[in-house]
Amino acid sequence: MKIGFAQLNLTVGDLSGNFEKIARAYERLAAAGAELVLTPELAITGYPPQDLVFKSRFVPENLEALQGLHRRLGTAALLVGFVDRNEGRGKPFHNAAALLEAGKPMRKAQRTSRSYLLTMFSMKIVISNRPVGSSHLTSMAKKLALLSVKISGLNIICRGHFTTSNRSVV
């Protein structure tokens, strides 16, 4: 599997500019053969958005940009950072990541530990060719509340201190 790392110089608050940088990097890396493209934490909003999340249109526009990226995808998957709403108790927003694949529902993981939208999200990517049902991967998934997906026969596990809106291993 080829993984493309989109190393981008993103600007805090420049949603349309960041969208274009992410889209161009995705297209370039996918054209070079990447099957999965990874972006930085909070790529859509720029890091850290801090008080911008409380402006009335900022979070909805960031979510629209996320949908726009999902619509533009080719065959490569995209893991992108964004700000998500918290529909439950606690702080109103989450530092989040979404796994986008063409023709498939978006899968999201929201960070739930440490300080609110300010601290580094220590996400680790684990790649394994073990079967999805293997005891090693299953116990890791349960222990870490992670986002896991199978792409091109490999298990991609994004682990960190976060919960997912779809905890099932795909």
N, C-alpha and C positions, 0 to 999 in steps of 0.2 A: 504494500500500500504506500502511495506517495502522499505525504502530508505537507501542505503549504502553510508556512507561517507568515501572516501578513504583518510585517513590522512597519507600522504606520506612525506618522507624526500627526496626531489628531488634535483638534482644538476644542477646548471646553466650551460647550454651548453652541457650537457651529454644527447643528444637526444636518443641514443639507450638504455642507462641505465634507463632513465626516462620512455621510452616506455615499457620496461620490468617490471618496478615497477608498472606502471599503469595497464598493462595487467594482472599481477599476482593479484593485488588488486581487479580488476574487476572480475576475475574468482573466487576468494575466496568469495567476497561479493555476487555475483550472485548465487554461490553454496549454500550460507547461506540463500537464498530466496529473496535477494534484487531485486526489479523490476526496480529501477533506481539507478545508481551509480554516485555519484558526486565527481569530482576531484578538486584540488586547482586551483586557477588562474594561467595561464601560465604553467600548469603542464607539457606539453610536452617539453618546452624549459627550465624549471626552472625559478625562479623569482628572480630578473628581468634580462632579457637577455641583456639589454642596447646595447652596441656597437656590440654585436655578430650578431644582425639583419642585419648589413651591410656587413658581410662576404658573399661571393657569393653563397655558398651552404647551409647556415644555414636555411634560411626561406624555400627554396624548400624541404630540408630534413625534416624539422618540418612538412610540409604539407604531405610529404610521410608517416611520422609516423602516422599522423591523419588518412590517408586513410588505413594504416595497422591496426589501432585499429578498424576502421569501419568494415573491412573484418573479424576480429576475433570475432565479437560480437555473443553472444548467444541470449537468449530471453530478457535479461535485457537491458534497455536503458543506455547510458553513456553520461554524460555531462562533457566535457573535455576542459580545457583552452589551447590555442595555439596562435601563431603569424600568422595573416593573412595579405595578400597583400592588399593594398588600390589601387583599380583600378581607383578611382576618384581623385578629387583634394585634396590637403593637404599633410599630412605626408605620406611616402611610405608604412607604416605598421600600423596594428591595433592590439591591445590587444583584443583577441576574445575568444568566447566560441562556441563549436559545440555540438549540440544534435545529437547523433548517435543512430540509431535503425536499427537492422538487416532487410534487405530487403526494407528499406525506404531511400529516399534521405536525405543527410546530411543537417541539418539546422544550420545556423551560425548566431551569433550576434557579432557585432564589437563595441567595446567601442569607444566613440567619444568625451568624455569630459575630462577635466583636463589635466594634463601633459602627455606627450607622452611616453607610455610604462613604466612609472616609478611609478605612484601613485597607491595605492591600488584600486582595482575594487570592489566597495561595492555592491556585488550582493546579493539580497535577494531572497529566494525561497518562494513562496506563494502557498500553496496547498489548494484546495477548492473542495468540492463535488457539488457546484452549477453547473447548466447547463452551457455549454460553451457560449451560447447565452445570459446569464443573463446580465442585465444592469450593475450590479456591475463589472463583469469581462470585459465586453465590454468597459466600460468607463475607467477602469484601463489600458487595453491594449492600447487604443488610447492615453491616457495621458502619458504613460511611454515608448512607442515604445519598447515593450518587446517581448521576445520569449515565446510563450505559446504552450503547447502541452497537449493532453489528453492521459493518460496512465492508464490502469486498472480502467477506469471510473472516475478518478480524474483529475482535471485541474492543471497542474504544470506550474507556471508562474515564470520565471526568470526575476527579475526586477532590474534595475540599470540604469546607464546613458550610454545607448548604443542603437544602431539601429540594425535592423535585415535585413538579405537578403531575408527573407520570413516572412512578417509581419502578415500573415493570422493566425487566431486562428484555430488550427487543432482539 
